[in-house]
């Protein structure tokens, strides 16, 4: 059964089925947009938190690190309550916008947390040198971003991986609507429940290929590329 389903999955991928590739492109588009947004704000927030000295800094870091591991379905529930409560008038339920919001909020603490950790490990020597040379706060932040650029790229890749592989949150707020809000992970869950294993395997192969590319990039940034 597994071999037969896998063969059907390969045939399906090379048939260039429009529904399959529409789902793939939608998944990539939303995940990329959410990751880009979270990366922009997350990098700024992470560096500002790491170099600033304020009373609630330790508590703020605990909150960030806690949200780094928040279950996606819980984040989906939070977004669902927001878009059906205070923001009900915006008609966001079961839309791509709601999925984008949920994925952005999932990725944001991952970016912020990783930036805080990497920044605090390298900032002391850099900031001392910059202060000695008379650099202002803007120059210090710019210099720090340049120094931790590999860690920022690693954080972005990790965030994108989290967004692309997520199913619980987008299922809750997106509704898994055919030709509208259906993405790779919700497509796999749906077809698996219907016994359409070849369809699930086909989409799983795509996710595995993307995961392989992401791991390759991470390995390069870590400097542990194996032959």
C-alpha positions as CSV (number, residue, x, y, z in Angstrom):
1,X,0.0,0.0,0.0
2,X,2.8,2.4,0.9
3,X,4.7,1.7,-2.3
4,X,1.6,2.0,-4.5
5,X,0.6,5.3,-2.8
6,X,4.1,6.7,-3.3
7,X,4.1,5.8,-7.0
8,X,0.7,7.5,-7.4
9,X,2.1,10.5,-5.5
10,X,5.1,10.8,-7.9
11,X,2.7,10.5,-10.9
12,X,0.5,13.2,-9.4
13,X,3.4,15.6,-8.9
14,X,4.6,15.2,-12.5
15,X,1.0,15.6,-13.9
16,X,1.2,19.3,-12.9
17,X,-2.3,19.2,-11.4
18,X,-3.5,22.8,-11.1
19,X,-5.1,22.3,-7.7
20,X,-1.9,20.8,-6.2
21,X,0.4,23.6,-7.5
22,X,-2.1,26.3,-6.5
23,X,-2.0,24.9,-2.9
24,X,1.8,24.8,-3.0
25,X,2.2,28.4,-4.3
26,X,-0.4,29.7,-1.7
27,X,1.5,28.0,1.1
28,X,4.8,29.4,0.0
29,X,3.4,32.9,-0.5
30,X,1.7,33.2,2.9
31,X,4.6,31.7,4.7
32,X,7.2,33.9,3.0
33,X,5.1,37.0,3.6
34,X,4.6,36.2,7.3
35,X,8.3,35.4,7.7
36,X,9.4,38.6,6.1
37,X,7.1,40.7,8.3
38,X,8.1,38.8,11.5
39,X,11.8,39.1,10.5
40,X,11.7,42.9,10.0
41,X,10.0,43.6,13.3
42,X,11.6,40.7,15.1
43,X,15.1,41.8,14.3
44,X,14.5,45.3,15.5
45,X,12.7,44.2,18.7
46,X,15.3,41.5,19.5
47,X,18.2,43.9,19.2
48,X,16.5,46.7,21.1
49,X,15.6,44.4,23.9
50,X,19.1,42.9,24.1
51,X,21.0,46.3,24.2
52,X,18.5,48.2,26.3
53,X,18.4,48.3,30.1
54,X,15.0,48.5,31.6
55,X,13.2,47.2,34.7
56,X,11.1,44.5,33.0
57,X,13.8,43.2,30.7
58,X,14.2,39.8,32.4
59,X,10.4,39.4,32.5
60,X,10.1,40.5,28.8
61,X,12.7,37.9,27.8
62,X,10.8,35.2,29.7
63,X,7.6,36.1,27.8
64,X,9.4,36.0,24.5
65,X,11.1,32.6,25.2
66,X,7.7,31.2,26.4
67,X,6.0,32.2,23.2
68,X,8.8,30.6,21.1
69,X,7.3,27.3,22.0
70,X,3.7,28.1,22.0
71,X,1.5,25.4,20.4
72,X,0.3,26.6,17.0
73,X,-3.3,25.6,17.8
74,X,-3.2,27.9,20.8
75,X,-2.0,30.8,18.7
76,X,-4.7,30.0,16.2
77,X,-7.3,30.1,19.0
78,X,-6.0,33.5,20.2
79,X,-6.2,34.9,16.7
80,X,-9.6,33.3,16.2
81,X,-10.9,35.0,19.4
82,X,-9.5,38.3,18.3
83,X,-11.0,38.3,14.7
84,X,-14.4,37.1,15.9
85,X,-14.3,39.5,18.9
86,X,-12.7,43.0,19.0
87,X,-11.9,42.9,15.2
88,X,-15.1,41.1,14.1
89,X,-16.1,44.0,11.8
90,X,-13.0,43.4,9.6
91,X,-14.4,40.1,8.3
92,X,-11.1,38.3,8.7
93,X,-12.4,34.8,9.6
94,X,-11.6,32.1,7.0
95,X,-9.4,34.4,4.9
96,X,-5.8,34.4,3.8
97,X,-5.3,37.6,5.8
98,X,-6.2,35.7,9.0
99,X,-3.7,32.9,8.1
100,X,-1.0,35.5,7.5
101,X,-1.7,37.1,10.9
102,X,-1.5,33.7,12.7
103,X,1.7,32.7,11.0
104,X,3.3,36.1,11.6
105,X,2.5,35.9,15.3
106,X,3.9,32.3,15.4
107,X,7.2,33.3,13.8
108,X,7.7,36.6,15.5
109,X,8.8,35.2,19.0
110,X,11.2,32.8,17.2
111,X,12.9,35.6,15.5
112,X,13.0,37.9,18.5
113,X,14.2,35.2,20.9
114,X,17.0,34.0,18.6
115,X,18.1,37.6,18.0
116,X,18.2,38.3,21.7
117,X,20.4,35.2,22.4
118,X,22.8,35.8,19.5
119,X,23.0,39.6,20.2
120,X,23.7,39.2,23.9
121,X,26.5,36.7,23.1
122,X,28.4,39.1,20.8
123,X,27.3,42.7,21.8
124,X,29.6,43.3,24.8
125,X,32.9,43.5,22.9
126,X,31.3,45.3,19.9
127,X,29.5,47.9,21.9
128,X,32.5,48.7,24.0
129,X,34.6,49.2,20.9
130,X,31.8,51.3,19.2
131,X,31.5,53.5,22.4
132,X,35.2,54.1,22.5
133,X,35.1,55.3,18.9
134,X,32.2,57.6,19.7
135,X,29.4,55.8,17.9
136,X,25.8,56.8,18.6
137,X,23.0,54.3,19.3
138,X,22.0,54.1,15.6
139,X,25.6,53.2,14.6
140,X,25.8,50.7,17.4
141,X,22.6,48.9,16.2
142,X,23.8,48.9,12.6
143,X,27.1,47.5,13.6
144,X,25.5,44.8,15.7
145,X,23.2,43.8,12.9
146,X,26.2,43.3,10.6
147,X,28.0,41.2,13.1
148,X,25.1,38.9,13.8
149,X,23.9,38.7,10.2
150,X,24.5,34.9,10.0
151,X,22.4,34.4,13.1
152,X,19.6,36.6,11.7
153,X,19.5,34.5,8.5
154,X,19.4,31.3,10.6
155,X,16.5,32.8,12.6
156,X,14.6,33.7,9.4
157,X,15.0,30.1,8.0
158,X,13.8,28.6,11.3
159,X,10.8,31.0,11.3
160,X,9.9,30.1,7.7
161,X,10.2,26.4,8.5
162,X,7.8,26.9,11.4
163,X,5.3,28.9,9.3
164,X,5.3,26.4,6.4
165,X,4.9,23.3,8.5
166,X,2.1,24.8,10.7
167,X,-1.4,23.2,10.5
168,X,-3.4,23.9,13.7
169,X,-3.5,27.7,13.5
170,X,-4.2,28.0,9.8
171,X,-6.9,25.3,10.0
172,X,-8.7,27.3,12.8
173,X,-8.6,30.7,11.2
174,X,-8.4,29.8,7.5
175,X,-11.0,27.0,7.4
176,X,-9.2,24.9,4.8
177,X,-11.5,26.2,2.0
178,X,-10.9,24.6,-1.4
179,X,-9.4,27.0,-4.0
180,X,-9.1,29.7,-1.3
181,X,-7.4,29.0,2.0
182,X,-6.2,25.4,1.6
183,X,-2.5,25.0,2.1
184,X,-0.1,22.0,2.1
185,X,-0.5,21.0,5.7
186,X,-4.3,21.3,5.9
187,X,-4.5,19.5,2.5
188,X,-2.4,16.6,3.9
189,X,-4.7,16.4,7.0
190,X,-7.8,16.5,4.9
191,X,-6.8,13.8,2.5
192,X,-5.4,11.6,5.2
193,X,-8.7,11.6,7.0
194,X,-10.4,10.7,3.7
195,X,-8.0,7.8,3.0
196,X,-6.5,9.6,0.0
197,X,-2.9,8.6,1.0
198,X,-1.3,9.2,-2.5
199,X,-2.5,12.9,-2.3
200,X,-1.1,13.3,1.2
201,X,2.2,11.6,0.2
202,X,2.6,13.9,-2.8
203,X,2.3,17.0,-0.6
204,X,4.5,15.4,2.0
205,X,7.2,14.9,-0.6
206,X,7.1,18.6,-1.4
207,X,7.4,19.5,2.3
208,X,10.3,17.1,2.7
209,X,12.1,18.7,-0.2
210,X,11.6,22.1,1.2
211,X,12.8,20.9,4.6
212,X,15.9,19.4,3.0
213,X,16.7,22.8,1.4
214,X,16.2,24.6,4.7
215,X,18.5,22.2,6.5
216,X,21.1,22.6,3.9
217,X,21.0,26.4,4.3
218,X,21.1,26.1,8.1
219,X,24.1,23.7,7.9
220,X,26.0,26.2,5.7
221,X,25.3,29.1,8.1
222,X,26.4,26.9,11.0
223,X,29.6,25.9,9.2
224,X,29.0,22.1,9.6
225,X,28.4,21.1,6.0
226,X,29.0,17.4,5.7
227,X,30.3,15.7,2.6
